[in-house]
Structure formats: structure tokens, C-alpha cells
């Protein structure tokens, strides 16, 4: 399928300047010439041509398809480019890039001796519908995350059914959520959109995102933990705070934190053209983000035990004030 745009010759100067396609009438995809292929549909809700395509892919008769969900997406493969092969451009880097780095990090961690000796639970959660609000049965606004902790904790740590609820609450309070979603890199053509002191660059490391209006969940404690993980893992980090006169996006971090009380930090690989059909990020940032998440799985327990969010090394010795 394709969604062809109207050629500029058939648009007025004002229309070209506005570029405001109507979502109902201007974004209809073209699949075939209906007058040449029109057939009798087995389901009056759907076109016979589409059912034929799906049945051929599935290897079944069209009438055996009871229903389906369908979404259109760009099918062009990703590409590494640049004079030094330093850029990656691909559809859906937001946010399949972190799905890949987090899953790869968890799988690598599961092979290590650190994982065998780890008394905590290392897990990742990949949610649908983040770009449309997360309020769905399987989105970040659903009970899925809290239910996972509530069901896993008693299985691992024991306890009676009566104490399971309290155990899950204690487990949640001791847990730490890394909310990973791509970040805004400084755009070379729109540098004025960034605060001069918070302008993340491609290939300079994972971005820690902070917002006083709680659009991001990072605070002084959770930000420190991730920066320290980065330092120990050799994974560089950068800082991002949106300009005071610019709007700010949001992530699932505040959603999950507000529903569970779990400590959270918001991070992201810096990118350009976010939400376009083809986004761009730095190749080195994919690698360093993987190291950062692997380092988090390895180091968080040690950091939790070492400082308990207090500086143990600076605590006064016995008899001192």
C-alpha cells in the first residue's frame, strides 16, 4: 500500500506553506485498482482484496479469517550512513531501539555469574500504545506492571498468601524503574529549540531527561543512580531539560511511578526527526545504551546495598560527631 501526496503543482502557495493534510480524506492508502479486481467479499466489513492477501499469507481460506487488527508502517529497511558510518536511520527507532538494547542486555546478564548470585529480579517490560496515551489493557497505564511484581514476589521470596500483598508493596518500594524512550538530540537546523546548557548530541551517550512538571520521572536520587551506573560501565550520559518556553513530551516513567510508587528515572538515546516515518540516531549511542542497561542489571544491587541512598563512606566513625 502507499499513501501518495498531492504534487506541489496542484497546490496554492498558501496550501504548500500550511501543509495541513486532512487525516480523514488525504491519508487514504492505495492497494489496487478496484474496478479490475473487485470480487465478492466473504465479510461485508472488509474488502475482498485485503482478505485475499491476508489469507494467502496465512495459508487459509478467506472465510476462515474471523477478524484482524491492521496497521500500516514503512517497509524500507534501516541504513547506517555518514562519512564515518556514524548514523543509523530507520523506521520506528522510537522506541524499538530500547526494546532491542534492553532485551540484549538482559539476555547477556542472564549468562553471567552475577545473575546467578543476584538475589533480586531483573526484568524488562515492553508496552503497547505509548504514543496514544498508554491507557489500554496492555499499555503502561494498565495494571500489568504492578500485577507482575505482585505475582512474582511471593513466588521468589516465599511467605503466606495473607502476606503476599504486603510483600509486593515492600518489593515495589525497593524496586527501580528505568524508563527508556528516545530523547531529542540538538537539531543542527533548529538549535534554538534547545536550552544551550541542555543540548544532547548524537553519539555522545544516553540522555537523562528531567522536567519540573513531572513529564519525566527523573529526580536527584534516581538520576544519581543512573549516572553512577554509567560511570562504572564506561557508558557516557548527557542531560536534557526542555526550554521553559517549549512544550515537552512525556514517557511511561511518570505513568508507572504514579500508579505504583516505584522509583524511576527517564533516559533515552538522542535522536533526530522523532515521530517521522524515518528517524535518525547515532550508532555509538546504541552500543553505549546497551552497556548502560547491562551495567544497570549488574550494578544496581551493589549501589542499593552500598549507599541505601546515603553516603556510607562519609558516615562518621564510631565515637565521632
Secondary structure by P-SEA (a helix, b strand, c coil): ccccccccccccaaaaaacccccccccccccccccccccccccccccaaaaaaaaaaacccccccccbbbbbbbcbbbbbbccccccccccccccaaaaaaaaaaaaaaaacccccccccccbbbbbcccccccccccccccaaaaaaaaaaaaaaccccccaaaaaaaaaaaaccccbbbbbbcccccccccccccccccccccbbbbbbccccccccaaaaaaaaaaaaaacbbbbcccccccbbbbbcaaaaaaaaccccbbbbbcccccccccbbbbbaaaaaaaaaaaaaaaccaaaaaaaccccccccccccccc
